Amino acid sequence: MRSPSRISGSLFAAVVLAVPSAPAPAAAAPAAAAPAARAPELAAGQDPLLDYTVQEGDSADSIARLFVVRKDDIRSLNSIPPCGDVQPGQKIKIPPSNP
């Protein structure tokens, strides 16, 4: 997957989000507890991790906010110590979003 590139501030190109479609409603089903949220489905062989190249001015915290993930998950996945941070040009993995 191609790394997203920064365009005018905080917008990024080449970030593709897959939103699963909602299941069809059951005909005349009795009222029941709300169905559990479905996790997005991945295409066969698709890596659930995103590749990202750190841009000038990025931090683990700003990247976490951008991709709606925990910064601790980014740090852990990329072996970044708690007191360390990302560097411009560094290629990191972004875990699946946790909205």
C-alpha positions, 0 to 999 in steps of 0.5 A: 500500500502506498503511504499517504502524503500530506496535502494542505495541513492535515488532509492525507491522500491515499488513505482508504477506509472500508466501511462495512454495509449494514445487514438487511433488517429482519422482516417482522422480527421481535424487538431484541437486544441491539446486535453486536457491532461488526468488525470491518471485514478484510479482503483475503490476504489484506494486512490489517495494519497501515503503513505510514511515513512520519511527516515533519511535525508529526508525533505519536500522539498526533498520528494516533489522533489522525488514525483514531488509535491509541498512541500506546498501540502505535508505540508498542507495535513499532517498538517506540519507548515511552519517552521516545517519539517518531522521527520524520521519514520513519516508516511505521505501522498503524493498527486498526482503528478503535473508534 
